[in-house]
């Protein structure tokens, strides 16, 4: 049988051998996973990308030279083996290997390259701990030989292939966009690249292909996509890297409904191809305001119930100082019912104070409902009427726990979004505390369906955020996001004129809680995609620029080419970007992005295996017209 891996060095992939090839003569090449010398017989586990197969060296078949060499081999030596595929007796098979029902009876052996003693192990027993991550990243090319990482990268490959196949089937065209771009004034910090031929001028590496894909819509490529590398100079964490990959797509002559349909179809195709799971569509939808009000986060994990309930008016009547202190203020009393939570010990419920404080609250208040009585911090304040109404409002059954938080909330009503006051970024809102409590208690009580696949769209995000440091509006998504049609008049009224709006008008506009046509795709509590209906009208784009503090001259300087393009017939368009690294991480079931990226950076943005970033010579800096200042001096 011809193998796609067949070369002059091998006729088959070692890890692909099966009992159907019994009796065949094969030539294999790969790495020594481990060696076992039993005296009369020597066994090698030979590994290549396809897997591992056992090779036996028996004096009745193998040459003396081959047996002598086999006894000298060490871990990760690169060898070539010739022999015959044999079925292993039933009691000698290895069910842990896909090749476990066969072995190769070697006739000859050739050493292609000897390996030096390894700084980290490749083969290890199941109970053996991994070396430190920094050491594994220093020798990443060895770490990548581990079967776990090989599986992850092969899964990533299958996922990328599925993405291309699906989008191709939907009429999308793959177009590459530039890596050397103009610096963007919004969003995260850019990586800058000095120009040698234009002294004092810099390119920026793209944070996304946003403007290019909008220009492609103007150009008539009405369905574009790209699996694209993007770069942001941000602080890192387990699920963030300075360079990342996203599935970037844009469509002309569409509304958000069309985007949802394509995005859902793409995820259906991925989950089916990689996990064999059939995702139901359409995905549920929540507005940003609804998500924050019901779950305390704009990326709720719908595998977990525990919806937030507002019991302000009810508990203000209780004889409890903290609750009565909310009367006549903007503060609310909200909480969550925890089914069966009454089993938690006093220490465990006391620990909820620290959980709430992680979310910015001064603490949490709790009561338990028993069969005959209520116990807890405010149980004595609950008379028969209030306790009955509280149980009905929150669905509290005997054996349940109710945990409440008191304070200001960003979203005061699910009917309309509320961005809070213009000083919102310096205030603490209580949604984050309830989100922390909800996730903590859901995990502690094992209320999360770990086998579930809970997708949803979160829609109608705020159009603007408030930057307290600069005292101005900033785009919550990006400045090319269209405003919600119902809020256009407010935007138009506030941004009339030619110049940027005043700080006073900006504060009023922020307080109005304008919505956008931006949306996120959320999976099991993880934001996996972000997108929006884009602005295609030059005047609306100028209104947004004025709102975020750009006057006509600044807008023309920074985005004149985009405004000019809009003058020549820009179609309505919208799109999305799915985080491909995060998709691969969740599909693989691993805890870190670094486990699905071939050569990741550390949390300090260093590539340990190659020593990057690194200093450059003074001569090279002179060519780039750059002078490095000694910070110590």
ABEGO torsion letter per residue (X at the ends): XBBAABBAABABBAAABBAAABGBBBBBBEBBABBBBAGABBBBBBBBAAEBBBBBBBAAABBAAAAAAAAABBBGBBBBBBEBBBBBBAAABBAABAAAABBBBBABBBBABBBBBBABBABBBAABBBBBAAAAAABAAAAAABAAAAAAAAAAAAAAAAAAAAAAAAGBBBBBBBABBBBBABEBBBBBBBBAABBGBBBBBBABAAAAAAAAAAAGBABBBBBBBBBBBBBBBAABBABBBBBBBBBBGBBAAAAAAAAAAAAAAAAAAAAGBBBBOBBBBBBAAAAAAAAGBABBBAABBGBBBBAAAAAAABBBAAAAAABGBABBBBBBBBBGAAABBAAAAAAAAAAAAAAGBAEBBBBBBBAABBBEAAAAABBAAAAAAAAAAAGBBBGBBBBBBBEBBABABAABBBAEBAAAAABBBAAAAAAAAAAAAAAAAGABBAABBBBBBBBGBBABBBBAAAGBBBBABBAABBBBAAAAAAAAAAABEABBBBAAAAAAAAAAGBBBABBBBBBGGBBABBBBBBBABAAAAAAAAAAAGBBAAAAAAAAAAAAAAAAAGBBBBBBBBBBAAAAAAAAAGBABAAAABABBBBAAGBBAAAGOBBBBBAAAAAAAGBBBBBAAX
